[in-house]
Amino acid sequence: MLPAELLRKYSQSFPKAWKIIEDMRRGRGKELPFWPDWCYCPIAGALAIVTEGSSGIGCQEFIKMQEYPPAVLTALAAWRRTKGVYRFVPFRRVTL
Protein backbone atom coordinates (compact mmCIF):
# COMPACT_ATOMS: atom_id res chain seq x y z
CA MET A 1 0.00 0.00 0.00
CA LEU A 2 1.33 3.45 -0.89
CA PRO A 3 1.94 6.00 1.90
CA ALA A 4 -0.92 8.24 0.72
CA GLU A 5 -3.30 5.27 0.80
CA LEU A 6 -2.13 4.35 4.30
CA LEU A 7 -2.61 7.93 5.41
CA ARG A 8 -6.16 7.91 4.07
CA LYS A 9 -6.90 4.53 5.76
CA TYR A 10 -5.60 5.67 9.16
CA SER A 11 -7.29 9.07 8.86
CA GLN A 12 -10.64 7.44 8.19
CA SER A 13 -10.26 4.92 11.02
CA PHE A 14 -8.80 7.40 13.55
CA PRO A 15 -10.10 10.85 12.54
CA LYS A 16 -8.86 12.48 15.77
CA ALA A 17 -5.39 10.86 15.65
CA TRP A 18 -3.51 13.84 14.22
CA LYS A 19 -4.95 16.27 16.78
CA ILE A 20 -4.22 13.82 19.60
CA ILE A 21 -0.63 13.46 18.41
CA GLU A 22 -0.19 17.24 18.24
CA ASP A 23 -1.61 17.49 21.78
CA MET A 24 0.86 14.81 22.90
CA ARG A 25 3.71 16.75 21.33
CA ARG A 26 2.65 19.92 23.16
CA GLY A 27 2.52 17.97 26.43
CA ARG A 28 5.96 16.39 25.92
CA GLY A 29 8.03 16.90 29.07
CA LYS A 30 5.11 18.58 30.85
CA GLU A 31 2.07 16.42 31.55
CA LEU A 32 3.63 13.61 29.48
CA PRO A 33 7.12 12.13 29.76
CA PHE A 34 9.88 13.77 27.74
CA TRP A 35 11.06 12.02 24.58
CA PRO A 36 13.97 12.96 22.27
CA ASP A 37 13.56 15.54 19.50
CA TRP A 38 14.35 12.99 16.81
CA CYS A 39 11.17 11.10 17.75
CA TYR A 40 8.07 12.78 16.34
CA CYS A 41 5.69 10.57 18.31
CA PRO A 42 6.53 7.56 20.49
CA ILE A 43 4.93 4.28 19.53
CA ALA A 44 3.30 4.23 22.97
CA GLY A 45 1.31 7.31 21.93
CA ALA A 46 0.15 5.62 18.73
CA LEU A 47 -0.67 2.47 20.70
CA ALA A 48 -2.96 4.53 22.94
CA ILE A 49 -4.73 5.87 19.83
CA VAL A 50 -5.10 2.49 18.12
CA THR A 51 -6.34 0.77 21.29
CA GLU A 52 -8.47 3.81 22.19
CA GLY A 53 -6.71 4.22 25.54
CA SER A 54 -7.38 0.67 26.71
CA SER A 55 -5.52 -0.19 29.90
CA GLY A 56 -4.89 -3.75 28.73
CA ILE A 57 -4.36 -5.63 25.50
CA GLY A 58 -7.11 -8.15 24.91
CA CYS A 59 -8.34 -9.90 21.77
CA GLN A 60 -10.07 -6.83 20.33
CA GLU A 61 -7.04 -4.61 20.87
CA PHE A 62 -4.69 -7.23 19.45
CA ILE A 63 -6.79 -7.59 16.28
CA LYS A 64 -6.92 -3.80 15.90
CA MET A 65 -3.13 -3.56 16.34
CA GLN A 66 -2.63 -6.14 13.60
CA GLU A 67 -4.88 -4.24 11.19
CA TYR A 68 -3.46 -0.85 12.22
CA PRO A 69 0.13 -1.26 13.49
CA PRO A 70 0.95 1.61 15.87
CA ALA A 71 4.44 1.96 14.36
CA VAL A 72 2.85 2.81 11.00
CA LEU A 73 0.74 5.48 12.68
CA THR A 74 3.86 7.10 14.16
CA ALA A 75 5.61 7.04 10.77
CA LEU A 76 2.57 8.56 9.07
CA ALA A 77 2.30 11.27 11.73
CA ALA A 78 5.79 12.51 10.90
CA TRP A 79 5.51 11.93 7.14
CA ARG A 80 2.18 13.71 6.68
CA ARG A 81 3.75 17.07 7.57
CA THR A 82 5.94 17.21 4.44
CA LYS A 83 5.11 14.03 2.50
CA GLY A 84 8.73 13.89 1.38
CA VAL A 85 9.79 10.94 -0.74
CA TYR A 86 13.45 10.16 -1.35
CA ARG A 87 14.92 8.26 -4.24
CA PHE A 88 18.35 6.75 -3.74
CA VAL A 89 20.73 6.13 -6.61
CA PRO A 90 22.74 2.91 -6.33
CA PHE A 91 26.36 3.51 -5.43
CA ARG A 92 28.89 2.63 -8.13
CA ARG A 93 32.57 2.48 -7.42
CA VAL A 94 34.68 4.32 -9.95
CA THR A 95 38.22 3.15 -10.52
CA LEU A 96 40.87 5.53 -11.83
Secondary structure, 3 states (H helix, E strand, C coil): CCHHHHHHHHHHHCCCHHHHHHHHHHHECCCECCCCCCCCCCHHHHHHHHCCCCCCCCHHHHHHHHHCCHHHHHHHHHHCCCCCCCCCCCCCCCCC
